[in-house]
Amino acid sequence: MTSSTASTDSTAAPKAAPKDPWDLPDVSGLVVGVLGGTGEQGRGLAYRLAKAGQKVILGSRAADRAQAVAEELGHGVEGADNAECARRSDIVIIAVPWDGHAKTLESLREELTGKLVVDCVNPLGFDKKGAYALKPEEGSAAEQAAALLPDSRVAAAFHHLSAVLLQDTSIEEIDTDVMVLGEERADVELVQALAGRIPGMRGVFAGRLRNAHQVESLVANLISVNRRYKAHAGLRVTDV
């Protein structure tokens, strides 16, 4: 009778090296929609992305208003009503005012199904002491978006950008980092890559959506900085 013994394979393949966090996908062929694109922030983002070569559709409740602003921006930007903008886009940036955030998303749930939705809305209040952060019931604007859009993939980014700098055609580079939050690494990397299309910008992973409130509320601090120093402050993350 013979016996056999189990053995381990000493020639097993080595583990794959960890992925370089700066190895980001090519997003140049994706269509980006900007809902709230006729507002200051949306208009500035649409201009910068289109100038960088991205195909951009600007959305508004009124198609003629969106088309008029798109013509002003140039660089191939198109204008459409919000529903058409959402349908035709691969990535949809939400840049609407906070008080219209929930209503806008609820009305576009079907059109946003399957889309990567990037929320850049900052829930803020203002009084005689200045700006202060509001905390939505869901925790943040981004988490509200995720709750209202269960069939979409929601990320958060582009909160800390100066609309003045974004729209200033004399400025070639926007010197800032963009903090990107999301649940899926692949989606976060798409948004990081999109931010990196704009000269001077860099997208930096900043956690999951449960951490979005801190990122959104920091805008109140930046408003205070800007008022005191007559500036258009942004953020840089060091040592990464």
C-alpha positions in Angstrom: 0.0 0.0 0.0 1.4 3.4 -0.9 0.7 6.7 0.7 0.6 10.1 -0.8 1.3 13.5 0.8 0.0 16.9 -0.2 2.6 19.5 -1.1 2.5 23.2 -1.9 3.5 24.5 -5.2 6.7 26.5 -4.7 6.4 27.9 -8.2 3.1 29.7 -7.7 2.8 32.9 -9.6 3.8 36.0 -7.5 1.1 38.4 -6.4 0.4 41.2 -8.8 1.9 44.6 -7.9 -0.6 47.0 -6.5 -2.2 49.4 -9.0 -0.6 52.8 -9.4 -3.2 55.2 -8.0 -2.3 57.7 -10.7 -2.9 55.3 -13.5 -6.3 56.8 -14.6 -8.5 55.9 -17.5 -8.9 57.8 -20.7 -12.1 59.8 -20.5 -11.6 62.0 -23.6 -14.3 60.2 -25.6 -17.0 60.5 -22.9 -19.9 63.0 -23.1 -20.2 65.2 -20.0 -23.5 66.8 -19.1 -23.7 69.7 -16.7 -27.1 70.1 -15.1 -27.5 73.7 -13.8 -25.1 74.7 -16.5 -26.5 78.2 -16.8 -25.5 79.0 -13.2 -22.0 80.4 -12.4 -20.4 77.1 -11.3 -21.9 75.0 -14.0 -21.1 77.5 -16.7 -17.5 77.6 -15.5 -17.1 73.8 -15.4 -18.7 73.5 -18.9 -16.3 76.0 -20.3 -13.1 74.5 -18.8 -14.0 70.9 -19.8 -15.0 71.9 -23.3 -11.9 74.0 -23.7 -9.9 70.9 -22.7 -11.5 69.0 -25.6 -14.3 67.2 -23.7 -17.7 66.9 -25.4 -20.0 68.9 -23.2 -23.8 69.3 -23.1 -25.1 72.1 -20.9 -28.5 71.5 -19.3 -31.2 73.8 -18.0 -34.9 73.7 -17.3 -35.3 75.9 -20.4 -33.6 74.5 -23.6 -33.4 78.0 -25.2 -31.6 79.4 -22.2 -29.1 76.5 -22.3 -28.5 76.9 -26.0 -27.9 80.7 -25.6 -25.3 80.1 -22.8 -23.7 77.3 -24.8 -23.2 79.6 -27.8 -21.6 82.1 -25.5 -19.2 79.5 -24.2 -18.2 78.2 -27.6 -15.7 75.2 -27.9 -18.5 73.0 -29.2 -20.7 73.2 -26.1 -24.3 72.2 -26.8 -27.4 73.3 -24.9 -30.5 71.2 -24.1 -33.2 70.9 -21.5 -32.2 68.9 -18.4 -33.8 65.6 -19.5 -32.2 65.6 -22.9 -28.8 66.6 -21.4 -29.1 63.6 -18.9 -30.1 61.1 -21.6 -27.3 62.1 -24.0 -24.4 62.2 -21.4 -22.1 59.5 -20.1 -21.2 61.5 -17.0 -23.6 64.0 -15.5 -22.4 66.8 -13.2 -25.0 68.2 -10.8 -24.4 71.9 -10.3 -27.9 73.1 -9.4 -28.6 75.4 -6.4 -29.1 73.4 -3.1 -32.7 74.5 -2.8 -33.5 72.8 -6.1 -31.3 69.8 -5.7 -33.8 67.1 -4.6 -36.6 68.2 -6.9 -34.2 68.2 -9.9 -32.9 64.7 -9.2 -36.3 63.3 -8.5 -37.6 64.6 -11.9 -34.7 63.0 -13.7 -34.5 59.6 -12.0 -35.3 57.7 -15.2 -32.9 59.7 -17.5 -30.1 59.3 -15.0 -30.5 55.5 -14.6 -27.2 53.8 -15.3 -25.3 57.1 -15.4 -22.3 58.2 -13.4 -23.7 61.2 -11.5 -21.1 63.7 -10.0 -22.6 65.9 -7.3 -20.8 69.2 -6.7 -23.6 70.9 -4.7 -22.8 72.6 -1.4 -25.6 72.9 1.1 -25.0 76.3 2.7 -26.9 78.9 4.6 -26.1 82.6 5.0 -26.7 85.1 7.7 -25.1 88.3 9.0 -22.1 86.3 10.2 -21.5 84.8 6.8 -21.7 81.4 5.2 -22.3 78.2 7.3 -22.8 74.6 6.4 -26.2 72.8 6.4 -26.5 69.1 7.0 -29.1 67.3 5.0 -31.1 64.5 6.6 -29.2 62.0 4.4 -25.9 63.4 5.7 -24.8 65.4 2.6 -26.0 66.5 -0.8 -24.1 63.6 -2.4 -25.8 61.1 -0.1 -29.1 62.7 -0.8 -28.4 62.1 -4.5 -27.5 58.5 -3.9 -30.7 58.0 -2.0 -32.8 59.6 -4.7 -31.0 57.9 -7.6 -30.8 54.2 -6.6 -30.1 53.1 -10.2 -27.3 55.6 -10.8 -23.7 55.6 -9.7 -23.1 58.7 -7.5 -19.8 60.4 -6.8 -18.9 63.8 -5.4 -16.4 66.3 -6.7 -15.7 69.8 -7.9 -16.9 71.5 -4.7 -14.1 73.9 -4.0 -13.6 75.6 -7.4 -14.0 79.4 -7.9 -16.6 80.2 -10.4 -14.8 83.4 -11.1 -11.6 81.7 -12.0 -13.4 79.0 -14.0 -15.0 81.6 -16.2 -12.0 83.9 -16.6 -10.9 83.3 -20.2 -7.5 85.0 -19.5 -6.5 82.3 -17.1 -5.0 79.2 -18.7 -4.6 77.0 -15.6 -6.6 76.5 -12.5 -4.2 75.8 -9.7 -6.1 73.4 -7.4 -6.9 69.9 -6.4 -10.3 68.3 -6.7 -11.4 66.0 -3.9 -13.3 63.1 -5.3 -15.5 60.7 -3.2 -17.4 57.6 -4.2 -18.2 54.0 -3.5 -16.6 52.4 -6.5 -12.9 52.8 -7.4 -13.6 52.7 -11.1 -16.1 55.6 -10.9 -13.8 57.7 -8.7 -11.0 57.2 -11.2 -13.2 58.4 -14.0 -13.9 61.6 -12.1 -10.3 62.0 -11.2 -9.3 61.7 -14.8 -12.0 64.2 -15.8 -10.7 66.7 -13.3 -7.2 66.1 -14.7 -8.3 67.2 -18.2 -8.4 70.8 -16.9 -4.9 72.3 -16.9 -3.6 72.8 -13.4 -6.2 70.5 -11.8 -5.7 67.2 -10.2 -8.4 64.8 -8.9 -7.5 63.2 -5.5 -9.4 60.3 -3.9 -10.9 61.6 -0.6 -13.0 58.7 0.7 -16.5 57.3 0.4 -19.7 59.2 0.2 -20.2 59.1 3.9 -17.4 61.6 4.1 -18.9 64.0 1.7 -20.4 66.3 4.3 -17.0 67.5 5.5 -16.0 68.3 1.9 -19.2 70.1 1.1 -19.1 72.1 4.3 -15.5 73.2 3.8 -16.8 75.6 1.2 -18.1 77.8 4.0 -14.6 78.2 5.3 -13.2 79.0 1.8 -15.9 81.7 1.4 -14.6 83.3 4.7 -11.0 83.0 3.4 -11.9 84.7 0.1 -13.8 87.5 1.8 -11.0 88.3 4.2 -8.2 88.1 1.7 -10.0 89.3 -1.5 -9.0 86.0 -3.1 -10.4 83.0 -5.0 -8.9 80.3 -2.8 -8.7 76.6 -3.7 -7.1 73.5 -2.1 -3.9 71.6 -2.6 -3.3 68.2 -0.9 0.4 67.8 0.0 2.6 64.7 -0.1 0.5 62.7 -2.7 
